[in-house]
Amino acid sequence: MAKKTSRTRRCDRQDGAQRHQQAKAFAELAELDPFASDGPARSAAVSNAVLAGIAAADAICCRRLGQRAAGSDHQQALDLLGQAGDLGTSARRELATLLSAKNKAQYEQTDPTVTEAKRAIRAMQRLLELAAQA
């Protein structure tokens, strides 16, 4: 089995600001109707919350570390956040919560429950707050 290689992309505070703006746009969509009785609408809300969280994590890493994860392995983003001080540690926890919801929202036949959607939206909101602090 081939070893996964670490892929990062250099970035600066301006890149971080752009990723933060993208995070807010995804968040706006996630919050349109996140607790809908329609399961597919909840899946879409949670998917947008995950995208917002990833963009917010990128913003934190750009601002604090000068690099962000650039591969499809989300573990790398979690690892980088862990290097970004106390704020990064808090962000890492929230991103892990979002990533745990990703598969159900995007790939499974069952949609996230209202409780799962609420958890994802809260994690996304906390990540956006942390990105604003970075």
ABEGO torsion letter per residue (X at the ends): XBBBBBBBBBBBAAAAAAAAAAAAAAAAAAAABAABABAAAAAAAAAAAAAAAAAAAAAAAAAAAGBBBABABAAAAAAAAAAAEAAAAAAAAAAAAAAAAAAAAAABABBBBAAAAAAAAAAAAAAAAAAAAX
